[in-house]
Every structure is written in C-alpha cells, then in structure tokens.
Amino acid sequence: MFNSQKQAKKFNQFAINMAIMLATFIVCLLLVEVVYRYQLFDFYKAEITYLNNSIKDKKSKKKVLVFGDSFTANMNNYVTILNDSFSDIQFINSAMPGIGAQEINVIAKNRINQFNPDMVIVQFYVGNDLLDIKKPINWNNISFARNCFWLLSNHLYSWRFINYRLGQFKSSIGQSVETSKLKNNDSFSSEKFSKREKLLLVADPFYYDKSIHVSDDFKGRYDAFIAKVTDISELCKARNINIKIVVIPASCQVNEHYQMNLQKMGAKFEKTSINDTLYPFIQQLTENINGNSTQVLNPLSTFQKADSIGRRLYYENDIHLNKNGDSVLAQFISNNFIK
C-alpha cells in the first residue's frame, strides 16, 4: 500500500511538472507571436543587411523596396540584375525565404518607414502562396507530427519563423539543405526532386491546379490572400507610394515540359487551361487590386516565349528560377514597369 501511494505521488508530481512545462511553452510561444505580429523586434535585421551589403554605398536618387519569398531572397537574382542595370535606382531587397502575403503584411510598415522608398515591388508565387495561408492537412498520407506542425503554422506566423531559423541552424552544423543542392544544371530526376515539394504533392496532388484556378476549396485561402495584399496596397497608397505586384507563375504554367515532370512526381491537373496567360489567380487579383497606385504584373506570356530546350527558366529539380529565368524576369520588369 505504501509503495502504491508513493508511486501515485510521484506520478502526480510528474503530471504537474509536465503541465507547468506545457503551460510555460504555450505562454512563451504566444508572447513570441505577439512580438512578431507587431514587429516589436526586427526579426530579419541580419537578412536585410546581408542581402543589401553590395549596394550600401550606391548613391541613387530613387529607392525601390522589394518584398518577396525565396524567389527574391537571394544575392544573385533578378534584384541584383536590376541594381546593376540602373545606376540611378537603388533596389533594396527585403525578401525572406518561406514567407507569404501574411508575413509581408506584418513587416511592410516598418520596412517602409525605415527606407522611405519611392516605389514598392511585391513578389508572389502562384505555386505555393495559397499554401502559405493554409497548409494541406492530410491525416491519411502525411505523418501525425507533420500535420500537427502544419496546423500550428496555419495559425502562428512566429512558428513559421522558428522553423526558418531551425533550417538555418541545420545548415550551420552541416546538415543537408536541399534547396541549395538542387539549384544546379542536373536533368530532371524524380529521386532528386525537392523533398518538400514531393511532400506537398502527397498531401494534395491537385494543389497546383487548385491554386492556379482558385478552386472551391482554395477560395477561403485566396480571400485571405487578397485581404493581406489589399492591406499592403492600402499602406503604400496612404504614403503615396506606387506598388507593383509581380506574380511569378508556377513552372507547369509555362509549358508541358515542367507539367509532365510534376505529373511524374504525382501532381494531378483537372483543368485543360493550365497554360492560359489570363488564369483565375491573376485575373481575380487584377480585378481586386489594380488601381492608380497599384499594378499587377504578369510575366507568364514572356516566360512561355522565352523557355525552350537549352534555355530553361526554372531548375529541373527545384521550383525556383535559374540564372536565365532571373535574367528574363529582370528584363521584363525593366522593360515594362520601372520608369
């Protein structure tokens, strides 16, 4: 009897300690979320310093602040080309890997106050920006831990930031970072293709098709996306800053080469209009956002004309633009939208 009482006491104490630890974790996480949402601390100070180190001494009359995700958060991409092309314009790269409309909306005000730009460019990506709003939960085909992680990510912006920092930590200790390894000239291989993209396709094989066509079950995601883009647009409008929204298409929209590769990875397409240049995502965005100070830019037709055998715009095993793709995008922006 004595031993049973002692064991019960130990178990109760253990349960209390676990409850205290869980409560502490939740409180800390919510505190970080509040600090992140209100940007009481510059969470990306190191990144913006690093990305703009090469232009810190550039003397320019005009400043263009560029927001975006991993398509833009790079020292050698279309932003770099634009900086090299325009001696009288300073393009300030404020992009961060893995962020979307929600995070850009959070950080935009402080960045605009910091740099007081003459123009703002915001880059979005059709392929996964709606998934940034809400991940494709799939309890049947995806692990319990991954689904739980995605559920938290759907509600906590800071959780996504913590994941980004963990990725940086893994890189610093020498663990594989596939996004850098896959950005090469290797031919397409289902084994080499981005593990993250393959995971998303397992969760929802139709997510490319649903994003491009704003299908019914993606409508809620799209409405949330539009609301955040509208907030960013209104913020710039209040400051009399012109804003250009550049929408990078998914590779499967460019031609059948990329579409067939994605199908080999498990992607499925219901619509026959996958390559239409005026597709629902861009059409609805233009109808909702375009105005005197805001312009939606659609490079899809330019990409379709430029991409060919030997002159691909995207990496074969990664969703991002390669060097040629960045060059085409920079020329597109330069020719049409920088005045």
CORKA-V629081 format. One record per residue. N is the residue number from 1. PHI is phi in whole degrees, -180 to 180 (999 if undefined). PSI is psi in degrees with one decimal (none if undefined). Layout:
# CORKA-V629081
n->N phi->PHI psi->PSI
n->N phi->PHI psi->PSI
This chain:
# CORKA-V629081
n->1 phi->999 psi->-43.1
n->2 phi->-61 psi->-43.6
n->3 phi->-65 psi->-36.8
n->4 phi->-65 psi->-42.3
n->5 phi->-65 psi->-38.5
n->6 phi->-66 psi->-41.6
n->7 phi->-66 psi->-40.5
n->8 phi->-63 psi->-39.6
n->9 phi->-64 psi->-41.9
n->10 phi->-65 psi->-41.5
n->11 phi->-64 psi->-43.1
n->12 phi->-62 psi->-41.8
n->13 phi->-66 psi->-38.5
n->14 phi->-63 psi->-43.5
n->15 phi->-63 psi->-40.7
n->16 phi->-64 psi->-43.7
n->17 phi->-63 psi->-41.1
n->18 phi->-65 psi->-40.1
n->19 phi->-65 psi->-39.6
n->20 phi->-65 psi->-43.7
n->21 phi->-63 psi->-42.5
n->22 phi->-65 psi->-44.5
n->23 phi->-62 psi->-40.2
n->24 phi->-64 psi->-42.4
n->25 phi->-62 psi->-45.2
n->26 phi->-64 psi->-44.1
n->27 phi->-62 psi->-43.7
n->28 phi->-63 psi->-42.1
n->29 phi->-64 psi->-42.5
n->30 phi->-66 psi->-35.6
n->31 phi->-65 psi->-44.3
n->32 phi->-63 psi->-38.6
n->33 phi->-62 psi->-43.8
n->34 phi->-63 psi->-45.3
n->35 phi->-62 psi->-39.8
n->36 phi->-69 psi->-47.2
n->37 phi->-61 psi->-36.5
n->38 phi->-96 psi->1.2
n->39 phi->49 psi->49.0
n->40 phi->-73 psi->-10.7
n->41 phi->-140 psi->141.1
n->42 phi->-79 psi->94.2
n->43 phi->-68 psi->-21.6
n->44 phi->-119 psi->28.4
n->45 phi->-61 psi->-44.1
n->46 phi->-63 psi->-38.8
n->47 phi->-67 psi->-44.5
n->48 phi->-70 psi->-30.2
n->49 phi->-67 psi->-45.7
n->50 phi->-64 psi->-46.5
n->51 phi->-69 psi->-21.8
n->52 phi->-116 psi->14.8
n->53 phi->-61 psi->-34.7
n->54 phi->-76 psi->-15.1
n->55 phi->-114 psi->9.6
n->56 phi->-63 psi->-25.3
n->57 phi->-102 psi->5.9
n->58 phi->-73 psi->124.6
n->59 phi->-95 psi->113.0
n->60 phi->-137 psi->146.8
n->61 phi->-78 psi->-27.8
n->62 phi->-123 psi->139.9
n->63 phi->-120 psi->133.4
n->64 phi->-120 psi->120.2
n->65 phi->-94 psi->126.1
n->66 phi->-113 psi->122.1
n->67 phi->-107 psi->153.8
n->68 phi->171 psi->-172.9
n->69 phi->-106 psi->-145.9
n->70 phi->-67 psi->-17.3
n->71 phi->-66 psi->-26.5
n->72 phi->-109 psi->-27.3
n->73 phi->-78 psi->70.5
n->74 phi->-153 psi->145.5
n->75 phi->-82 psi->-13.9
n->76 phi->-130 psi->74.7
n->77 phi->-144 psi->-158.1
n->78 phi->-64 psi->-29.4
n->79 phi->-67 psi->-41.2
n->80 phi->-62 psi->-43.3
n->81 phi->-62 psi->-42.2
n->82 phi->-64 psi->-40.6
n->83 phi->-63 psi->-38.0
n->84 phi->-73 psi->-24.8
n->85 phi->-86 psi->-25.3
n->86 phi->-121 psi->106.1
n->87 phi->-73 psi->-22.9
n->88 phi->-99 psi->7.0
n->89 phi->-130 psi->132.1
n->90 phi->-104 psi->114.7
n->91 phi->-93 psi->113.7
n->92 phi->-97 psi->118.0
n->93 phi->-88 psi->108.9
n->94 phi->-115 psi->32.6
n->95 phi->-88 psi->156.2
n->96 phi->-140 psi->137.7
n->97 phi->-62 psi->139.7
n->98 phi->82 psi->-0.4
n->99 phi->-95 psi->164.9
n->100 phi->-138 psi->-158.3
n->101 phi->-60 psi->-35.2
n->102 phi->-66 psi->-47.6
n->103 phi->-70 psi->-38.0
n->104 phi->-62 psi->-40.7
n->105 phi->-61 psi->-34.9
n->106 phi->-71 psi->-42.2
n->107 phi->-92 psi->-12.5
n->108 phi->-61 psi->-45.0
n->109 phi->-60 psi->-47.5
n->110 phi->-65 psi->-39.2
n->111 phi->-68 psi->-39.8
n->112 phi->-66 psi->-40.5
n->113 phi->-65 psi->-34.9
n->114 phi->-69 psi->-40.4
n->115 phi->-110 psi->-15.4
n->116 phi->46 psi->61.8
n->117 phi->-76 psi->160.2
n->118 phi->-85 psi->-23.5
n->119 phi->-150 psi->152.9
n->120 phi->-124 psi->133.3
n->121 phi->-114 psi->129.1
n->122 phi->-118 psi->122.2
n->123 phi->-99 psi->128.9
n->124 phi->-121 psi->165.1
n->125 phi->-131 psi->123.4
n->126 phi->-61 psi->-35.8
n->127 phi->-60 psi->-38.8
n->128 phi->-140 psi->6.0
n->129 phi->-67 psi->-28.3
n->130 phi->-76 psi->-26.7
n->131 phi->-74 psi->-23.2
n->132 phi->-67 psi->-29.4
n->133 phi->-71 psi->-43.5
n->134 phi->-153 psi->117.5
n->135 phi->-71 psi->153.8
n->136 phi->-82 psi->86.6
n->137 phi->-65 psi->130.8
n->138 phi->-147 psi->98.0
n->139 phi->-74 psi->-19.0
n->140 phi->-81 psi->-38.5
n->141 phi->-113 psi->-10.0
n->142 phi->-118 psi->147.7
n->143 phi->-61 psi->154.1
n->144 phi->-59 psi->-44.0
n->145 phi->-63 psi->-42.7
n->146 phi->-65 psi->-42.8
n->147 phi->-62 psi->-41.0
n->148 phi->-64 psi->-41.7
n->149 phi->-62 psi->-44.7
n->150 phi->-66 psi->-36.6
n->151 phi->-62 psi->-42.8
n->152 phi->-65 psi->-40.2
n->153 phi->-63 psi->-31.3
n->154 phi->-65 psi->-23.3
n->155 phi->-115 psi->-25.2
n->156 phi->-116 psi->109.7
n->157 phi->-63 psi->-37.4
n->158 phi->-65 psi->-27.7
n->159 phi->-65 psi->-38.1
n->160 phi->-65 psi->-39.3
n->161 phi->-64 psi->-42.3
n->162 phi->-61 psi->-40.9
n->163 phi->-62 psi->-40.2
n->164 phi->-62 psi->-44.4
n->165 phi->-66 psi->-36.7
n->166 phi->-63 psi->-37.9
n->167 phi->-62 psi->-40.0
n->168 phi->-64 psi->-39.9
n->169 phi->-63 psi->-43.9
n->170 phi->-59 psi->-40.8
n->171 phi->-63 psi->-39.5
n->172 phi->-68 psi->-25.3
n->173 phi->-100 psi->11.2
n->174 phi->90 psi->7.7
n->175 phi->-75 psi->154.2
n->176 phi->-62 psi->132.3
n->177 phi->-119 psi->98.8
n->178 phi->-65 psi->-29.8
n->179 phi->-61 psi->-32.4
n->180 phi->-82 psi->-36.4
n->181 phi->-70 psi->-28.9
n->182 phi->-86 psi->-8.6
n->183 phi->-87 psi->78.3
n->184 phi->-149 psi->-173.1
n->185 phi->-96 psi->16.3
n->186 phi->-62 psi->149.4
n->187 phi->-73 psi->163.8
n->188 phi->-61 psi->138.6
n->189 phi->-149 psi->127.2
n->190 phi->-64 psi->-26.6
n->191 phi->-75 psi->-36.1
n->192 phi->-84 psi->-21.6
n->193 phi->-57 psi->150.4
n->194 phi->-46 psi->122.6
n->195 phi->-64 psi->-34.6
n->196 phi->-64 psi->-43.8
n->197 phi->-67 psi->-38.3
n->198 phi->-64 psi->-38.1
n->199 phi->-64 psi->-42.9
n->200 phi->-64 psi->-36.3
n->201 phi->-70 psi->-31.7
n->202 phi->-66 psi->-41.3
n->203 phi->-66 psi->-40.7
n->204 phi->-154 psi->96.8
n->205 phi->-61 psi->-20.4
n->206 phi->-97 psi->9.2
n->207 phi->-66 psi->-31.3
n->208 phi->-63 psi->-49.5
n->209 phi->-60 psi->-43.5
n->210 phi->-66 psi->-38.0
n->211 phi->-68 psi->-46.8
n->212 phi->-62 psi->-41.7
n->213 phi->-100 psi->3.2
n->214 phi->47 psi->58.0
n->215 phi->-63 psi->165.6
n->216 phi->-52 psi->-46.8
n->217 phi->-78 psi->-3.4
n->218 phi->-105 psi->0.5
n->219 phi->-63 psi->-40.9
n->220 phi->-62 psi->-41.3
n->221 phi->-60 psi->-44.8
n->222 phi->-67 psi->-39.7
n->223 phi->-62 psi->-40.9
n->224 phi->-66 psi->-39.3
n->225 phi->-62 psi->-48.7
n->226 phi->-59 psi->-40.5
n->227 phi->-61 psi->-42.1
n->228 phi->-72 psi->-38.7
n->229 phi->-65 psi->-38.5
n->230 phi->-62 psi->-41.7
n->231 phi->-60 psi->-44.0
n->232 phi->-64 psi->-43.3
n->233 phi->-62 psi->-44.0
n->234 phi->-67 psi->-34.8
n->235 phi->-61 psi->-45.1
n->236 phi->-69 psi->-40.6
n->237 phi->-60 psi->-40.1
n->238 phi->-65 psi->-24.0
n->239 phi->-101 psi->8.6
n->240 phi->58 psi->40.6
n->241 phi->-110 psi->124.0
n->242 phi->-69 psi->140.2
n->243 phi->-126 psi->132.3
n->244 phi->-114 psi->124.2
n->245 phi->-104 psi->110.1
n->246 phi->-97 psi->119.0
n->247 phi->-106 psi->106.6
n->248 phi->-78 psi->125.0
n->249 phi->-75 psi->158.3
n->250 phi->-70 psi->148.8
n->251 phi->-58 psi->-34.2
n->252 phi->-65 psi->-16.9
n->253 phi->-79 psi->-19.0
n->254 phi->-78 psi->-49.3
n->255 phi->-166 psi->176.9
n->256 phi->-69 psi->-22.6
n->257 phi->-57 psi->-52.3
n->258 phi->-72 psi->-36.3
n->259 phi->-63 psi->-43.5
n->260 phi->-66 psi->-38.1
n->261 phi->-63 psi->-42.9
n->262 phi->-66 psi->-35.9
n->263 phi->-64 psi->-34.3
n->264 phi->-66 psi->-24.3
n->265 phi->-87 psi->-4.1
n->266 phi->111 psi->-0.9
n->267 phi->-68 psi->143.8
n->268 phi->-127 psi->144.8
n->269 phi->-130 psi->125.6
n->270 phi->-93 psi->-32.9
n->271 phi->-85 psi->149.3
n->272 phi->-91 psi->-9.2
n->273 phi->-101 psi->37.2
n->274 phi->-64 psi->-24.7
n->275 phi->-104 psi->7.1
n->276 phi->-61 psi->132.2
n->277 phi->-73 psi->-29.5
n->278 phi->-104 psi->73.4
n->279 phi->-89 psi->161.7
n->280 phi->-54 psi->-40.5
n->281 phi->-57 psi->-52.0
n->282 phi->-73 psi->-35.5
n->283 phi->-65 psi->-48.3
n->284 phi->-69 psi->-36.6
n->285 phi->-62 psi->-43.6
n->286 phi->-63 psi->-43.2
n->287 phi->-65 psi->-33.6
n->288 phi->-86 psi->-29.2
n->289 phi->-112 psi->-36.8
n->290 phi->-53 psi->135.9
n->291 phi->-166 psi->-165.7
n->292 phi->-63 psi->-38.1
n->293 phi->-106 psi->-4.6
n->294 phi->-126 psi->132.9
n->295 phi->-135 psi->130.1
n->296 phi->-92 psi->128.5
n->297 phi->-112 psi->126.5
n->298 phi->-120 psi->100.2
n->299 phi->-86 psi->10.7
n->300 phi->-59 psi->-47.5
n->301 phi->-63 psi->-36.4
n->302 phi->-64 psi->-42.8
n->303 phi->-64 psi->-41.5
n->304 phi->-62 psi->-36.7
n->305 phi->-76 psi->-32.1
n->306 phi->-85 psi->-28.8
n->307 phi->-81 psi->131.2
n->308 phi->-160 psi->173.4
n->309 phi->-60 psi->127.9
n->310 phi->86 psi->-10.0
n->311 phi->-135 psi->48.0
n->312 phi->-68 psi->149.8
n->313 phi->-99 psi->-22.5
n->314 phi->-115 psi->153.0
n->315 phi->-65 psi->150.2
n->316 phi->-73 psi->-30.7
n->317 phi->-118 psi->18.6
n->318 phi->-149 psi->150.6
n->319 phi->-78 psi->-10.7
n->320 phi->-85 psi->163.4
n->321 phi->-70 psi->141.7
n->322 phi->-88 psi->-170.8
n->323 phi->-59 psi->-41.9
n->324 phi->-66 psi->-39.8
n->325 phi->-63 psi->-42.0
n->326 phi->-64 psi->-38.3
n->327 phi->-64 psi->-44.1
n->328 phi->-64 psi->-41.6
n->329 phi->-65 psi->-42.4
n->330 phi->-62 psi->-42.3
n->331 phi->-65 psi->-38.8
n->332 phi->-61 psi->-46.4
n->333 phi->-66 psi->-44.3
n->334 phi->-61 psi->-43.1
n->335 phi->-73 psi->-32.0
n->336 phi->-113 psi->-24.2
n->337 phi->-132 psi->-10.4
n->338 phi->-101 psi->113.1
n->339 phi->-110 psi->none
